[in-house]
Amino acid sequence: MDKPELAILFSGGTDSLSLYALAAAGGHPQIPRPGRIHLLQMLNGLGRFPAFPRERFRAAERILKSQQPEAEDLPPTAYVELDMGRLFQGLWLDRYEELMPRYGGKNLVCVACKLAMHARAVLYCLPRTIPRLLAGYAEKQDYYPEQTPAFMDRISAFSKHFGLTVLFPLFKDFAEEPVTRHLLEDFGLPSTGGGERKCLFCQTLTTATPKEIGRYLDDMIPRVIEYIEHKLAGRIKEAAGCFPPGR
C-alpha cells in the first residue's frame, strides 16, 4: 500500500527544517514517513533573498541522502513556491485602515499573512489528495500572534472543514531553543538562522491578545472558506469578489 503524501509549510528556518528532517528520516510519533513530501514555500510579495530557503532545502536533502544506505530510501521531495500575495493583500493590506480600529488598533498583519498561507495550502493539497499539512509553530515563539492557540485552534478547524489535517507536532517539543539546535545538529544539519526569506513585516511590534486574534479570524475565516469553495469550483469572478481591492 502506498504511503500517504505530506505537505510542510517550509520557510527554510530551523523549525520547518526540523519538520522536513523528521519527515524524511523518521523519528517522531506524529510524523510517520510519507510516500512523498511537498515543501510549500509561500510568497507574500514582501520577502527578500528568495534563494535562501531553496538553498537550505537542497543542502539539507544532500546531507540526509548521504546518511541513508540507499539514496532512494529518502522520500522524494518537491520544493514548491506558491504565491499568496493577492490573498494576503485582501485579508489585511488593502483595508488595514478600516480593519485596525475594528480589532482594537492592533497590528494583525502576520495573522493575515499566515491565514493566507494556510488557505493557499488548502488549495494546493486538496486537488493532490494530500491528507496532512505540518507547520513548525513553536511555543518558544508565542510572541508571534499566529503561533498561539488562538490561531492554531481556529486554523485546525478551518482546514478540517476541507478534510485537511493540520498538525503542529513540535509546538511543545520546541519550547526551548536548545532542543531545536540539538535535533538539527544530531542530523548534521544547519542549526542557526539564515534559511528564511527576510520579510518586511518580520518582528514588527504587535500587542494583539487572543481576543483580537480570535475576533479577526472569526470574521475572516468564513470569507476565506467561501473564496476557496469558489476557487475549487472554478468560479473565478466570485472568488475575486471575496476580496476586492481597497482602491
C-alpha positions as CSV (number, residue, x, y, z in Angstrom):
1,M,0.0,0.0,0.0
2,D,1.3,3.4,-0.9
3,K,2.2,5.7,1.9
4,P,0.2,9.0,2.1
5,E,1.9,12.2,0.9
6,L,2.7,15.0,3.3
7,A,2.9,18.8,2.9
8,I,5.0,21.1,5.1
9,L,4.9,24.9,5.4
10,F,8.6,25.5,4.7
11,S,10.2,28.8,5.5
12,G,13.8,27.4,5.5
13,G,14.1,28.4,9.2
14,T,15.2,25.9,11.9
15,D,11.7,24.8,12.9
16,S,10.4,24.0,9.4
17,L,13.8,22.4,8.6
18,S,13.4,20.2,11.6
19,L,9.9,19.1,10.3
20,Y,11.5,18.2,6.9
21,A,14.3,16.2,8.5
22,L,11.9,14.3,10.8
23,A,9.6,13.5,7.9
24,A,12.4,12.4,5.6
25,A,14.3,10.3,8.0
26,G,11.7,9.4,10.5
27,G,11.9,9.6,14.3
28,H,8.7,11.4,15.6
29,P,5.5,9.6,16.6
30,Q,3.3,12.2,14.9
31,I,5.3,12.2,11.6
32,P,5.3,8.8,10.0
33,R,7.4,8.6,6.9
34,P,5.4,9.7,3.9
35,G,5.4,8.5,0.4
36,R,6.3,12.0,-0.9
37,I,7.0,15.3,0.8
38,H,5.8,18.7,-0.5
39,L,7.7,21.7,0.9
40,L,5.4,24.7,0.4
41,Q,7.4,28.0,0.3
42,M,4.8,30.8,0.4
43,L,5.5,34.1,-1.4
44,N,3.7,37.0,0.2
45,G,5.3,39.6,-2.1
46,L,7.4,41.1,0.7
47,G,10.2,38.6,1.1
48,R,13.8,39.4,0.2
49,F,16.6,36.9,-0.5
50,P,14.4,34.4,-2.3
51,A,17.2,31.8,-2.8
52,F,17.8,31.3,0.9
53,P,15.1,28.6,1.6
54,R,15.6,26.8,-1.7
55,E,19.4,26.5,-1.0
56,R,18.7,25.5,2.6
57,F,16.5,22.6,1.4
58,R,19.0,21.5,-1.2
59,A,21.8,21.4,1.3
60,A,19.6,19.5,3.8
61,E,18.5,17.0,1.2
62,R,22.1,16.3,0.2
63,I,23.1,15.8,3.8
64,L,20.2,13.5,4.6
65,K,20.8,11.4,1.5
66,S,24.4,10.9,2.5
67,Q,23.2,9.3,5.7
68,Q,21.0,6.7,4.0
69,P,22.4,3.3,2.9
70,E,20.4,3.7,-0.3
71,A,19.5,7.2,-1.7
72,E,16.1,6.0,-2.7
73,D,15.3,5.3,0.9
74,L,14.7,9.1,1.3
75,P,11.1,10.1,0.3
76,P,11.1,12.1,-2.9
77,T,10.6,15.8,-2.1
78,A,9.1,18.6,-4.2
79,Y,10.1,22.1,-3.3
80,V,7.1,24.3,-4.4
81,E,6.8,28.1,-4.5
82,L,3.2,29.3,-4.1
83,D,2.2,32.9,-4.5
84,M,-0.4,34.1,-1.9
85,G,0.3,37.8,-2.2
86,R,-3.1,38.8,-3.6
87,L,-4.9,36.9,-0.9
88,F,-2.7,38.5,1.8
89,Q,-3.5,41.9,0.4
90,G,-7.2,41.2,0.5
91,L,-7.0,39.9,4.1
92,W,-5.2,43.0,5.5
93,L,-3.2,45.4,3.4
94,D,-5.9,46.6,1.1
95,R,-8.1,47.7,4.1
96,Y,-6.0,47.9,7.1
97,E,-7.2,51.5,7.8
98,E,-10.7,50.0,8.3
99,L,-9.6,46.8,10.0
100,M,-7.3,48.0,12.7
101,P,-9.9,50.1,14.6
102,R,-12.3,47.1,14.4
103,Y,-9.7,45.0,16.3
104,G,-8.6,47.4,18.9
105,G,-6.0,49.1,16.8
106,K,-3.8,46.0,16.9
107,N,-1.3,45.0,14.2
108,L,-2.6,41.7,12.8
109,V,-0.6,41.7,9.6
110,C,1.2,38.5,10.4
111,V,-2.0,36.8,11.4
112,A,-3.5,37.7,8.0
113,C,-0.3,36.5,6.2
114,K,-0.4,33.1,7.9
115,L,-4.2,32.8,7.2
116,A,-3.4,33.4,3.6
117,M,-0.7,30.8,3.7
118,H,-3.0,28.1,5.1
119,A,-5.7,29.0,2.6
120,R,-3.1,28.6,-0.3
121,A,-2.0,25.3,1.3
122,V,-5.6,24.0,1.2
123,L,-5.9,24.9,-2.5
124,Y,-2.6,23.0,-3.1
125,C,-3.3,19.9,-1.0
126,L,-6.9,19.2,-1.9
127,P,-6.5,18.5,-5.7
128,R,-3.5,16.4,-5.0
129,T,-5.2,14.3,-2.2
130,I,-2.5,15.3,0.3
131,P,-4.2,14.5,3.7
132,R,-1.8,16.2,6.1
133,L,-0.1,19.6,6.5
134,L,2.6,20.3,9.1
135,A,3.5,23.7,10.4
136,G,6.6,24.4,12.6
137,Y,5.0,26.7,15.1
138,A,6.8,26.5,18.4
139,E,5.9,27.6,21.9
140,K,9.2,29.5,22.2
141,Q,7.8,31.9,19.6
142,D,4.4,32.5,21.1
143,Y,5.2,36.3,21.0
144,Y,4.1,35.9,17.3
145,P,0.3,36.1,17.3
146,E,0.0,33.4,14.7
147,Q,1.9,30.9,16.9
148,T,-0.7,30.8,19.6
149,P,-3.6,28.5,20.5
150,A,-6.0,31.3,19.5
151,F,-4.6,31.0,15.9
152,M,-3.8,27.3,15.7
153,D,-7.1,26.0,17.1
154,R,-9.0,28.0,14.5
155,I,-6.7,27.1,11.7
156,S,-7.1,23.4,12.6
157,A,-10.9,23.7,12.4
158,F,-10.7,25.7,9.2
159,S,-8.5,23.1,7.5
160,K,-10.6,20.2,8.8
161,H,-13.6,21.8,7.1
162,F,-11.9,20.8,3.8
163,G,-10.7,17.4,5.0
164,L,-7.1,18.5,5.6
165,T,-5.5,17.7,8.9
166,V,-3.1,20.3,10.1
167,L,-0.6,19.3,12.8
168,F,1.9,21.3,14.9
169,P,4.0,18.4,16.2
170,L,6.9,20.5,17.5
171,F,5.0,23.2,19.4
172,K,5.7,21.8,22.9
173,D,8.9,20.0,22.0
174,F,10.5,23.2,20.8
175,A,9.5,25.3,23.8
176,E,13.3,26.0,24.3
177,E,15.8,26.9,21.6
178,P,18.5,24.3,22.6
179,V,16.1,21.5,21.7
180,T,15.8,22.7,18.2
181,R,19.6,23.1,17.8
182,H,20.2,19.6,19.3
183,L,17.8,17.9,16.9
184,L,19.3,19.6,13.8
185,E,22.9,19.0,14.9
186,D,22.0,15.4,15.5
187,F,21.0,15.2,11.8
188,G,24.1,17.1,10.8
189,L,22.0,20.0,9.6
190,P,22.4,23.8,10.0
191,S,21.1,24.7,13.4
192,T,21.2,28.5,13.2
193,G,19.2,31.1,11.2
194,G,19.7,32.3,7.7
195,G,17.5,29.9,5.8
196,E,14.4,32.1,5.6
197,R,13.4,34.9,3.2
198,K,13.6,38.2,5.0
199,C,10.0,39.5,5.3
200,L,9.4,43.3,5.5
201,F,7.0,42.7,8.4
202,C,9.1,40.2,10.4
203,Q,9.5,41.3,14.0
204,T,7.1,44.2,13.8
205,L,5.6,45.1,17.1
206,T,2.2,43.8,18.0
207,T,0.4,43.8,21.3
208,A,-2.5,41.7,20.0
209,T,-4.1,39.4,22.5
210,P,-6.0,36.2,21.9
211,K,-9.2,38.3,22.0
212,E,-8.3,40.4,18.9
213,I,-6.7,37.5,17.1
214,G,-9.8,35.4,17.6
215,R,-12.2,38.1,16.6
216,Y,-10.2,38.8,13.4
217,L,-10.1,35.1,12.4
218,D,-13.8,34.5,13.3
219,D,-14.6,37.3,10.9
220,M,-12.2,36.3,8.1
221,I,-12.3,32.5,8.0
222,P,-15.9,32.3,6.7
223,R,-14.9,34.6,3.8
224,V,-11.8,32.5,3.1
225,I,-13.9,29.4,3.1
226,E,-16.2,31.0,0.6
227,Y,-13.2,32.0,-1.5
228,I,-11.7,28.5,-1.5
229,E,-15.0,26.9,-2.5
230,H,-15.3,29.3,-5.4
231,K,-11.7,28.6,-6.5
232,L,-12.2,24.8,-6.3
233,A,-15.4,25.1,-8.3
234,G,-13.7,27.3,-11.0
235,R,-15.9,30.3,-10.2
236,I,-13.2,32.9,-10.9
237,K,-15.4,36.0,-10.8
238,E,-17.0,35.0,-7.5
239,A,-13.6,34.2,-5.9
240,A,-12.2,37.6,-6.9
241,G,-15.3,39.3,-5.4
242,C,-14.5,37.9,-1.9
243,F,-11.5,40.2,-1.5
244,P,-12.0,43.3,-3.7
245,P,-9.0,45.7,-3.8
246,G,-9.0,48.7,-1.5
247,R,-9.0,51.4,-4.1
